Amino acid sequence: MAPLDAITVLDLTRVLSGPYCTMLLADMGARVIKIEQPGKGDDTRGWGPPFLEGESAYFLSINRNKESVTLNFKRPEGRAVLDRLIAKADVLVENFRPGTLGKLNLDYASLAADHPRLVYCSISGFGQTGPRSQEAGYDAVMQAEGGLMSMTGAANGPPFRLGVAIADIASGMFAAQGVALALFARERTGRGQAVDIGMLDSVAALLTYQAGIYFATGTAPSRMGNRHPTIVPYETFSAFDGEFVLAVGNDDQWKRFCRVAELAEEDRFATNRQRITLYAELRPILDERLRTKSRGYWIERLTAAGVPCGSVRDLEELFADPQVGAREMVHDVAHATIGLTRVLGTPLKLSHTPGGIRTAPPTLGQHTESVLTRDLGIAGSDVEVLRGKGIV
């Protein structure tokens, strides 16, 4: 039994933040019914290449464990079907621009009276309140306006966006957490509630110690490349055959590092404060010493000595790591058109009620007929009439 068994989620989201949220819920056992636009579907179905047998690799990455129903709920017949699905749902997740669903009487305020147990989660760029709530939200914009890009990149170079859409992903994570908390609260109160997730809020929440530095000093942190603002050495170094990360988190680890590296300068840089203050002197010493050996040499000996370190690896190297296999972070699933394909596993490991990867991402409308006939009792012939009208 998974934690969210018997929970039904109606997924009105598309692109990344919303689908990532609902995928996390689905991994933990929720039944997720993804509502898609007939003939088009989620925008990410068209994002590529690469495509596998016509299926977007992007879409495949964030829609496992879901059922796909195509439905035009802007039409009266489609809205009637949607209303019946809402009545059966525990959770509704949407990431339309604030106000859009209100025009269709599909916002939380419109639904709460008839569905008091419904948990209604909204994900948007700036949240449902505030002077910028009506603006659209996009990951790159949020990384920029949320302060992340100002701190990412070389000290003398331009700001950089992170290599994954971290604003979208973090928002999806917070949304899934919010949904789980609202469901937990419902067990005690009997009532659902609205969960309001703003992407800008989510990015701001990631700033943690960098925000703390700003609050303490009044000075905005600047770009430092791979350096850490308050720990040294904690960054990327070059061996003679490639780059690796050295993460010396305390003074005891520094002593052990110096023994492995045979550095005579241990005492002069004995404390982290000294290493921060004398960074300009320390870094050339470390560069010269670490370039004399291979990555493998340093990682083997430093790891044995209890000094945190690791190679800068690409994804081929990552997924070849037996640790990734042992943790079941890659799964083979049978897709309706592709056949056997790989998806990521879930990082949430529960001892008694684990989730898991049950089904491949759905093809567009793969479950329309089964959901409408089995769950709503609509006759197959009536489903075909709706299909002929472009409703499904």
HELIX and SHEET records of a PDB file:
HELIX    1   1 SER A   17  ASP A   27  1                                  11    
HELIX    2   2 ASP A   43  GLY A   46  5                                   4    
HELIX    3   3 ALA A   57  LEU A   60  1                                   4    
HELIX    4   4 PRO A   76  LYS A   88  1                                  13    
HELIX    5   5 LEU A  101  LEU A  104  5                                   4    
HELIX    6   6 TYR A  108  ALA A  112  1                                   5    
HELIX    7   7 ASP A  139  GLU A  145  1                                   7    
HELIX    8   8 MET A  149  MET A  151  5                                   3    
HELIX    9   9 ILE A  166  THR A  189  1                                  24    
HELIX   10  10 MET A  199  LEU A  206  1                                   8    
HELIX   11  11 THR A  208  THR A  217  1                                  10    
HELIX   12  12 ASP A  251  ALA A  261  1                                  11    
HELIX   13  13 ASP A  267  PHE A  269  5                                   3    
HELIX   14  14 ASN A  272  THR A  277  1                                   6    
HELIX   15  15 TYR A  279  LEU A  290  1                                  12    
HELIX   16  16 ARG A  295  ALA A  304  1                                  10    
HELIX   17  17 LEU A  315  ALA A  320  1                                   6    
HELIX   18  18 PRO A  322  ALA A  326  1                                   5    
HELIX   19  19 THR A  368  SER A  370  1                                   3    
HELIX   20  20 VAL A  371  ASP A  375  3                                   5    
HELIX   21  21 GLY A  380  GLY A  388  1                                   9    
SHEET    1   A 6 LYS A  66  THR A  70  0                                        
SHEET    2   A 6 ARG A  31  GLU A  36  1                                        
SHEET    3   A 6 THR A   8  LEU A  12  1                                        
SHEET    4   A 6 VAL A  91  GLU A  94  1                                        
SHEET    5   A 6 VAL A 119  SER A 124  1                                        
SHEET    6   A 6 ALA A 194  GLY A 198  1                                        
SHEET    1   B 2 PHE A  51  LEU A  52  0                                        
SHEET    2   B 2 GLU A  55  SER A  56 -1                                        
SHEET    1   C 3 TYR A 234  ALA A 239  0                                        
SHEET    2   C 3 GLY A 242  ALA A 247 -1                                        
SHEET    3   C 3 CYS A 309  SER A 311 -1                                        
SHEET    1   D 2 VAL A 330  HIS A 335  0                                        
SHEET    2   D 2 GLY A 339  LEU A 344 -1                                        
END                                                                             
